[in-house]
């Protein structure tokens, strides 16, 4: 197993452990600091409402931790990428896919994609 695979597996296990910790952990979450010093609370994904998931995606995007790159430049920020992926997947599968209105799958991602409900063609 490569170190990258170990890091990803460790991050996934940590997210699962935090999610399983219950309501006390859901209220607090864990504070994460990016390599550039931006801080964000990693709220357990399973405890968030659709509104909370959308808000968290905005918070993650606001940190600028990976800029316009698909992956962060700093290895330290890999954990936030894994968390962002988990939030995005939960948001899309729970809030967008089950929505009554047609929404493009790309609308869950930030930076460069048109927001849901825009008149732009996807």
OpenMM code with the backbone's topology and positions (N, CA, C; nanometers):
from openmm import Vec3, app, unit

residues = "UNK UNK UNK UNK UNK UNK UNK UNK UNK UNK UNK UNK UNK UNK UNK UNK UNK UNK UNK UNK UNK UNK UNK UNK UNK UNK UNK UNK UNK UNK UNK UNK UNK UNK UNK UNK UNK UNK UNK UNK UNK UNK UNK UNK UNK UNK UNK UNK UNK UNK UNK UNK UNK UNK UNK UNK UNK UNK UNK UNK UNK UNK UNK UNK UNK UNK UNK UNK UNK UNK UNK UNK UNK UNK UNK UNK UNK UNK UNK UNK UNK UNK UNK UNK UNK UNK UNK UNK UNK UNK UNK UNK UNK UNK UNK UNK UNK UNK UNK UNK UNK UNK UNK UNK UNK UNK UNK UNK UNK UNK UNK UNK UNK UNK UNK UNK UNK UNK UNK UNK UNK UNK".split()
positions = [
    Vec3(0.0851, -0.1167, 0.0000),
    Vec3(0.0000, 0.0000, 0.0000),
    Vec3(0.0902, 0.1237, 0.0000),
    Vec3(0.0639, 0.2181, -0.0921),
    Vec3(0.1444, 0.3385, -0.0991),
    Vec3(0.1065, 0.4347, 0.0130),
    Vec3(0.1930, 0.5320, 0.0367),
    Vec3(0.1625, 0.6284, 0.1437),
    Vec3(0.0387, 0.7102, 0.1105),
    Vec3(0.0167, 0.7380, -0.0192),
    Vec3(-0.1029, 0.8119, -0.0595),
    Vec3(-0.2298, 0.7313, -0.0288),
    Vec3(-0.2258, 0.6026, -0.0561),
    Vec3(-0.3399, 0.5158, -0.0275),
    Vec3(-0.3630, 0.5068, 0.1222),
    Vec3(-0.2545, 0.4972, 0.1991),
    Vec3(-0.2667, 0.4932, 0.3453),
    Vec3(-0.3267, 0.6221, 0.3977),
    Vec3(-0.2826, 0.7359, 0.3437),
    Vec3(-0.3361, 0.8654, 0.3873),
    Vec3(-0.4852, 0.8748, 0.3592),
    Vec3(-0.5262, 0.8318, 0.2407),
    Vec3(-0.6675, 0.8362, 0.2047),
    Vec3(-0.7492, 0.7435, 0.2940),
    Vec3(-0.6964, 0.6234, 0.3162),
    Vec3(-0.7679, 0.5275, 0.4011),
    Vec3(-0.7787, 0.5811, 0.5431),
    Vec3(-0.6719, 0.6412, 0.5926),
    Vec3(-0.6735, 0.6986, 0.7273),
    Vec3(-0.7737, 0.8115, 0.7389),
    Vec3(-0.7793, 0.8962, 0.6367),
    Vec3(-0.8752, 1.0070, 0.6379),
    Vec3(-1.0184, 0.9552, 0.6345),
    Vec3(-1.0428, 0.8549, 0.5519),
    Vec3(-1.1774, 0.7979, 0.5421),
    Vec3(-1.2184, 0.7343, 0.6748),
    Vec3(-1.1266, 0.6629, 0.7374),
    Vec3(-1.1574, 0.6006, 0.8667),
    Vec3(-1.1854, 0.7061, 0.9728),
    Vec3(-1.1083, 0.8139, 0.9712),
    Vec3(-1.1303, 0.9203, 1.0681),
    Vec3(-1.2674, 0.9835, 1.0483),
    Vec3(-1.3050, 1.0085, 0.9226),
    Vec3(-1.4361, 1.0666, 0.8957),
    Vec3(-1.5475, 0.9745, 0.9427),
    Vec3(-1.5311, 0.8452, 0.9213),
    Vec3(-1.6310, 0.7501, 0.9683),
    Vec3(-1.6383, 0.7489, 1.1205),
    Vec3(-1.5232, 0.7548, 1.1861),
    Vec3(-1.5210, 0.7544, 1.3321),
    Vec3(-1.5882, 0.8791, 1.3879),
    Vec3(-1.5616, 0.9935, 1.3271),
    Vec3(-1.6239, 1.1178, 1.3723),
    Vec3(-1.7743, 1.1119, 1.3496),
    Vec3(-1.8157, 1.0580, 1.2349),
    Vec3(-1.9589, 1.0475, 1.2046),
    Vec3(-2.0290, 0.9539, 1.3016),
    Vec3(-1.9613, 0.8495, 1.3434),
    Vec3(-2.0217, 0.7513, 1.4337),
    Vec3(-2.0219, 0.7976, 1.5789),
    Vec3(-1.9504, 0.9037, 1.6077),
    Vec3(-1.9375, 0.9491, 1.7457),
    Vec3(-2.0684, 1.0021, 1.8036),
    Vec3(-2.1620, 1.0378, 1.7180),
    Vec3(-2.2934, 1.0772, 1.7666),
    Vec3(-2.3138, 1.2261, 1.7777),
    Vec3(-2.4230, 1.2659, 1.8450),
    Vec3(-2.4636, 1.4050, 1.8520),
    Vec3(-2.3612, 1.5004, 1.9128),
    Vec3(-2.2881, 1.4573, 2.0115),
    Vec3(-2.1899, 1.5475, 2.0737),
    Vec3(-2.0853, 1.5899, 1.9717),
    Vec3(-2.0357, 1.4957, 1.8945),
    Vec3(-1.9367, 1.5289, 1.7928),
    Vec3(-1.9996, 1.6094, 1.6807),
    Vec3(-2.1251, 1.5829, 1.6507),
    Vec3(-2.1937, 1.6526, 1.5420),
    Vec3(-2.2030, 1.8019, 1.5699),
    Vec3(-2.2190, 1.8394, 1.6950),
    Vec3(-2.2305, 1.9805, 1.7293),
    Vec3(-2.0960, 2.0516, 1.7174),
    Vec3(-1.9901, 1.9834, 1.7536),
    Vec3(-1.8589, 2.0464, 1.7563),
    Vec3(-1.7811, 2.0282, 1.6275),
    Vec3(-1.7626, 1.9048, 1.5854),
    Vec3(-1.6764, 1.8773, 1.4723),
    Vec3(-1.5320, 1.8974, 1.5133),
    Vec3(-1.4462, 1.8804, 1.4197),
    Vec3(-1.3032, 1.8949, 1.4452),
    Vec3(-1.2512, 2.0142, 1.3679),
    Vec3(-1.1686, 2.0939, 1.4309),
    Vec3(-1.1112, 2.2113, 1.3654),
    Vec3(-0.9936, 2.1662, 1.2792),
    Vec3(-0.9923, 2.2100, 1.1544),
    Vec3(-0.8850, 2.1772, 1.0610),
    Vec3(-0.8254, 2.3074, 1.0112),
    Vec3(-0.6947, 2.3113, 1.0029),
    Vec3(-0.6273, 2.4292, 0.9503),
    Vec3(-0.5530, 2.3910, 0.8234),
    Vec3(-0.5781, 2.4653, 0.7162),
    Vec3(-0.5123, 2.4369, 0.5886),
    Vec3(-0.3659, 2.4785, 0.5953),
    Vec3(-0.2917, 2.4405, 0.4945),
    Vec3(-0.1493, 2.4751, 0.4902),
    Vec3(-0.1273, 2.6255, 0.4794),
    Vec3(-0.2299, 2.6986, 0.4372),
    Vec3(-0.2181, 2.8446, 0.4276),
    Vec3(-0.2757, 2.9165, 0.5494),
    Vec3(-0.3235, 2.8393, 0.6485),
    Vec3(-0.3714, 2.8987, 0.7727),
    Vec3(-0.5212, 2.9207, 0.7827),
    Vec3(-0.5965, 2.8866, 0.6791),
    Vec3(-0.7426, 2.9000, 0.6859),
    Vec3(-0.7974, 2.7878, 0.7743),
    Vec3(-0.8896, 2.8222, 0.8628),
    Vec3(-0.9467, 2.7228, 0.9547),
    Vec3(-1.0909, 2.6920, 0.9178),
    Vec3(-1.1278, 2.5654, 0.9362),
    Vec3(-1.2641, 2.5212, 0.9074),
    Vec3(-1.2967, 2.4064, 1.0026),
    Vec3(-1.4221, 2.3988, 1.0435),
    Vec3(-1.4661, 2.2903, 1.1305),
    Vec3(-1.5171, 2.1772, 1.0420),
    Vec3(-1.4641, 2.0573, 1.0630),
    Vec3(-1.5052, 1.9396, 0.9869),
    Vec3(-1.6222, 1.8730, 1.0587),
    Vec3(-1.7386, 1.9257, 1.0359),
    Vec3(-1.8611, 1.8731, 1.0949),
    Vec3(-1.8891, 1.7361, 1.0353),
    Vec3(-1.9280, 1.6383, 1.1150),
    Vec3(-1.9598, 1.5067, 1.0597),
    Vec3(-2.0670, 1.5181, 0.9508),
    Vec3(-2.0384, 1.4600, 0.8369),
    Vec3(-2.1239, 1.4718, 0.7193),
    Vec3(-2.2654, 1.4198, 0.7452),
    Vec3(-2.2768, 1.3090, 0.8143),
    Vec3(-2.4097, 1.2490, 0.8347),
    Vec3(-2.5000, 1.3328, 0.9245),
    Vec3(-2.4433, 1.4276, 0.9960),
    Vec3(-2.5243, 1.5086, 1.0877),
    Vec3(-2.5790, 1.6350, 1.0229),
    Vec3(-2.5386, 1.6652, 0.8996),
    Vec3(-2.5775, 1.7906, 0.8361),
    Vec3(-2.7037, 1.7785, 0.7518),
    Vec3(-2.7831, 1.8848, 0.7545),
    Vec3(-2.9007, 1.8965, 0.6685),
    Vec3(-2.8536, 1.9379, 0.5290),
    Vec3(-2.9448, 1.9390, 0.4338),
    Vec3(-2.9089, 1.9837, 0.2992),
    Vec3(-2.8557, 2.1265, 0.3015),
    Vec3(-2.9199, 2.2115, 0.3791),
    Vec3(-2.8735, 2.3498, 0.3915),
    Vec3(-2.7334, 2.3546, 0.4517),
    Vec3(-2.7101, 2.2727, 0.5534),
    Vec3(-2.5786, 2.2674, 0.6163),
    Vec3(-2.4717, 2.2154, 0.5227),
    Vec3(-2.5064, 2.1159, 0.4417),
    Vec3(-2.4107, 2.0616, 0.3442),
    Vec3(-2.3735, 2.1683, 0.2420),
    Vec3(-2.4737, 2.2395, 0.1899),
    Vec3(-2.4478, 2.3457, 0.0923),
    Vec3(-2.3610, 2.4554, 0.1536),
    Vec3(-2.3933, 2.4921, 0.2771),
    Vec3(-2.3155, 2.5951, 0.3466),
    Vec3(-2.1706, 2.5489, 0.3676),
    Vec3(-2.1538, 2.4203, 0.4031),
    Vec3(-2.0193, 2.3676, 0.4273),
    Vec3(-1.9377, 2.3665, 0.2985),
    Vec3(-2.0018, 2.3335, 0.1848),
    Vec3(-1.9298, 2.3383, 0.0572),
    Vec3(-1.8808, 2.4803, 0.0288),
    Vec3(-1.9638, 2.5789, 0.0605),
    Vec3(-1.9226, 2.7182, 0.0441),
    Vec3(-1.8065, 2.7542, 0.1347),
    Vec3(-1.8107, 2.7060, 0.2586),
    Vec3(-1.7015, 2.7321, 0.3536),
    Vec3(-1.5709, 2.6700, 0.3047),
    Vec3(-1.5804, 2.5471, 0.2556),
    Vec3(-1.4603, 2.4794, 0.2045),
    Vec3(-1.4036, 2.5576, 0.0874),
    Vec3(-1.4898, 2.5973, -0.0042),
    Vec3(-1.4459, 2.6728, -0.1212),
    Vec3(-1.3806, 2.8045, -0.0794),
    Vec3(-1.4359, 2.8674, 0.0222),
    Vec3(-1.3842, 2.9968, 0.0684),
    Vec3(-1.2436, 2.9869, 0.1273),
    Vec3(-1.2032, 2.8679, 0.1711),
    Vec3(-1.0663, 2.8544, 0.2243),
    Vec3(-0.9620, 2.8703, 0.1149),
    Vec3(-1.0004, 2.8416, -0.0102),
    Vec3(-0.9062, 2.8516, -0.1216),
    Vec3(-0.7944, 2.7489, -0.1127),
    Vec3(-0.8167, 2.6414, -0.0406),
    Vec3(-0.7096, 2.5452, -0.0114),
    Vec3(-0.6512, 2.4763, -0.1343),
    Vec3(-0.7254, 2.4716, -0.2445),
    Vec3(-0.6688, 2.4096, -0.3638),
    Vec3(-0.6774, 2.4990, -0.4868),
    Vec3(-0.7254, 2.6207, -0.4675),
    Vec3(-0.7361, 2.7136, -0.5795),
    Vec3(-0.8213, 2.6547, -0.6901),
    Vec3(-0.7740, 2.6643, -0.8127),
    Vec3(-0.8474, 2.6093, -0.9270),
    Vec3(-0.7968, 2.4696, -0.9634),
    Vec3(-0.7086, 2.4168, -0.8828),
    Vec3(-0.6524, 2.2837, -0.9092),
    Vec3(-0.7486, 2.1741, -0.8650),
    Vec3(-0.7431, 2.0570, -0.9282),
    Vec3(-0.8296, 1.9468, -0.8860),
    Vec3(-0.7859, 1.8849, -0.7525),
    Vec3(-0.6590, 1.9032, -0.7177),
    Vec3(-0.6065, 1.8502, -0.5919),
    Vec3(-0.5242, 1.9599, -0.5248),
    Vec3(-0.5151, 1.9572, -0.3930),
    Vec3(-0.4359, 2.0592, -0.3237),
    Vec3(-0.2871, 2.0439, -0.3525),
    Vec3(-0.2161, 2.1558, -0.3513),
    Vec3(-0.0717, 2.1525, -0.3742),
    Vec3(0.0010, 2.0943, -0.2528),
    Vec3(-0.0528, 2.1173, -0.1351),
    Vec3(0.0108, 2.0703, -0.0118),
    Vec3(-0.0504, 1.9378, 0.0338),
    Vec3(0.0351, 1.8457, 0.0694),
    Vec3(-0.0089, 1.7148, 0.1203),
    Vec3(-0.0924, 1.7311, 0.2483),
    Vec3(-0.0621, 1.8338, 0.3255),
    Vec3(-0.1354, 1.8612, 0.4496),
    Vec3(-0.2849, 1.8822, 0.4230),
    Vec3(-0.3190, 1.9328, 0.3062),
    Vec3(-0.4579, 1.9642, 0.2730),
    Vec3(-0.5347, 1.8469, 0.2126),
    Vec3(-0.4691, 1.7350, 0.1965),
    Vec3(-0.5343, 1.6171, 0.1378),
    Vec3(-0.6581, 1.5757, 0.2187),
    Vec3(-0.6480, 1.5873, 0.3476),
    Vec3(-0.7589, 1.5507, 0.4359),
    Vec3(-0.8823, 1.6357, 0.4085),
    Vec3(-0.8617, 1.7642, 0.3812),
    Vec3(-0.9745, 1.8515, 0.3493),
    Vec3(-1.0347, 1.8134, 0.2141),
    Vec3(-0.9529, 1.7720, 0.1187),
    Vec3(-1.0057, 1.7256, -0.0095),
    Vec3(-1.0944, 1.6028, 0.0106),
    Vec3(-1.0499, 1.5095, 0.0940),
    Vec3(-1.1305, 1.3907, 0.1224),
    Vec3(-1.2632, 1.4295, 0.1891),
    Vec3(-1.2567, 1.5253, 0.2802),
    Vec3(-1.3782, 1.5731, 0.3475),
    Vec3(-1.4706, 1.6423, 0.2475),
    Vec3(-1.4142, 1.7267, 0.1612),
    Vec3(-1.4933, 1.7962, 0.0602),
    Vec3(-1.5632, 1.6949, -0.0307),
    Vec3(-1.4937, 1.5893, -0.0670),
    Vec3(-1.5518, 1.4842, -0.1506),
    Vec3(-1.6692, 1.4180, -0.0794),
    Vec3(-1.6529, 1.3885, 0.0492),
    Vec3(-1.7602, 1.3257, 0.1265),
    Vec3(-1.8819, 1.4178, 0.1364),
    Vec3(-1.8586, 1.5467, 0.1606),
    Vec3(-1.9687, 1.6434, 0.1700),
    Vec3(-2.0392, 1.6545, 0.0345),
    Vec3(-1.9616, 1.6639, -0.0736),
    Vec3(-2.0189, 1.6754, -0.2081),
    Vec3(-2.1023, 1.5533, -0.2441),
    Vec3(-2.0500, 1.4359, -0.2136),
    Vec3(-2.1226, 1.3131, -0.2457),
    Vec3(-2.2538, 1.3051, -0.1675),
    Vec3(-2.2486, 1.3389, -0.0396),
    Vec3(-2.3702, 1.3350, 0.0435),
    Vec3(-2.4710, 1.4397, -0.0052),
    Vec3(-2.4213, 1.5596, -0.0362),
    Vec3(-2.5078, 1.6660, -0.0844),
    Vec3(-2.5775, 1.6240, -0.2133),
    Vec3(-2.5009, 1.5722, -0.3075),
    Vec3(-2.5609, 1.5330, -0.4347),
    Vec3(-2.6587, 1.4166, -0.4175),
    Vec3(-2.6186, 1.3145, -0.3446),
    Vec3(-2.7045, 1.1961, -0.3328),
    Vec3(-2.8280, 1.2211, -0.2472),
    Vec3(-2.8178, 1.3084, -0.1487),
    Vec3(-2.9296, 1.3326, -0.0580),
    Vec3(-3.0148, 1.4526, -0.0984),
    Vec3(-2.9526, 1.5564, -0.1405),
    Vec3(-3.0245, 1.6824, -0.1608),
    Vec3(-3.0555, 1.7139, -0.3066),
    Vec3(-2.9657, 1.6796, -0.3964),
    Vec3(-2.9839, 1.7152, -0.5361),
    Vec3(-3.0523, 1.6026, -0.6131),
    Vec3(-3.0045, 1.4804, -0.5963),
    Vec3(-3.0605, 1.3684, -0.6717),
    Vec3(-3.2070, 1.3444, -0.6367),
    Vec3(-3.2468, 1.3732, -0.5138),
    Vec3(-3.3841, 1.3510, -0.4710),
    Vec3(-3.4720, 1.4745, -0.4851),
    Vec3(-3.4176, 1.5791, -0.5405),
    Vec3(-3.4884, 1.7049, -0.5560),
    Vec3(-3.6007, 1.6920, -0.6596),
    Vec3(-3.7057, 1.7712, -0.6426),
    Vec3(-3.8167, 1.7732, -0.7381),
    Vec3(-3.7818, 1.8504, -0.8647),
    Vec3(-3.6814, 1.9327, -0.8556),
    Vec3(-3.6450, 2.0125, -0.9720),
    Vec3(-3.5236, 1.9504, -1.0409),
    Vec3(-3.5187, 1.9576, -1.1733),
    Vec3(-3.4027, 1.9019, -1.2442),
    Vec3(-3.2788, 1.9861, -1.2167),
    Vec3(-3.1720, 1.9202, -1.1788),
    Vec3(-3.0474, 1.9887, -1.1468),
    Vec3(-2.9323, 1.9115, -1.2099),
    Vec3(-2.8406, 1.9835, -1.2696),
    Vec3(-2.7239, 1.9194, -1.3296),
    Vec3(-2.6313, 1.8690, -1.2197),
    Vec3(-2.5772, 1.7474, -1.2345),
    Vec3(-2.4852, 1.6943, -1.1326),
    Vec3(-2.3663, 1.7864, -1.1070),
    Vec3(-2.3225, 1.8611, -1.2088),
    Vec3(-2.2059, 1.9478, -1.1917),
    Vec3(-2.2346, 2.0669, -1.1009),
    Vec3(-2.3607, 2.0922, -1.0698),
    Vec3(-2.3932, 2.2091, -0.9882),
    Vec3(-2.3500, 2.1942, -0.8427),
    Vec3(-2.3138, 2.0740, -0.8006),
    Vec3(-2.2682, 2.0560, -0.6629),
    Vec3(-2.1275, 2.1088, -0.6442),
    Vec3(-2.0539, 2.1187, -0.7517),
    Vec3(-1.9157, 2.1633, -0.7408),
    Vec3(-1.9077, 2.3149, -0.7469),
    Vec3(-1.8095, 2.3689, -0.6813),
    Vec3(-1.7920, 2.5134, -0.6756),
    Vec3(-1.6860, 2.5584, -0.7762),
    Vec3(-1.6875, 2.6864, -0.8047),
    Vec3(-1.5830, 2.7464, -0.8859),
    Vec3(-1.5866, 2.7058, -1.0324),
    Vec3(-1.6547, 2.7809, -1.1150),
    Vec3(-1.6514, 2.7560, -1.2569),
    Vec3(-1.7755, 2.6902, -1.3132),
    Vec3(-1.8604, 2.6367, -1.2316),
    Vec3(-1.9835, 2.5763, -1.2785),
    Vec3(-2.0995, 2.6701, -1.2467),
    Vec3(-2.2010, 2.6645, -1.3312),
    Vec3(-2.3181, 2.7480, -1.3077),
    Vec3(-2.3986, 2.6918, -1.1917),
    Vec3(-2.4527, 2.7772, -1.1063),
    Vec3(-2.5353, 2.7296, -0.9947),
    Vec3(-2.6653, 2.6676, -1.0446),
    Vec3(-2.7221, 2.5802, -0.9657),
    Vec3(-2.8484, 2.5157, -1.0000),
    Vec3(-2.9544, 2.6219, -1.0241),
    Vec3(-3.0365, 2.5974, -1.1230),
    Vec3(-3.1445, 2.6900, -1.1522),
    Vec3(-3.1067, 2.8042, -1.2440),
    Vec3(-2.9806, 2.8096, -1.2873),
    Vec3(-2.9415, 2.9176, -1.3787),
    Vec3(-2.9951, 2.8851, -1.5178),
    Vec3(-3.0001, 2.9844, -1.5991),
    Vec3(-3.0510, 2.9661, -1.7347),
    Vec3(-2.9461, 2.9122, -1.8294),
    Vec3(-2.8238, 2.8962, -1.7820),
    Vec3(-2.7153, 2.8475, -1.8671),
    Vec3(-2.7345, 2.6985, -1.8968),
    Vec3(-2.6991, 2.6608, -2.0157),
    Vec3(-2.7096, 2.5188, -2.0545),
    Vec3(-2.5951, 2.4422, -1.9908),
    Vec3(-2.6235, 2.3210, -1.9474),
    Vec3(-2.5183, 2.2376, -1.8880),
    Vec3(-2.4639, 2.1395, -1.9891),
] * unit.nanometer
topology = app.Topology()
chain = topology.addChain("A")
for resn in residues:
    res = topology.addResidue(resn, chain)
    for name in ("N", "CA", "C"):
        topology.addAtom(name, app.Element.getBySymbol(name[0]), res)
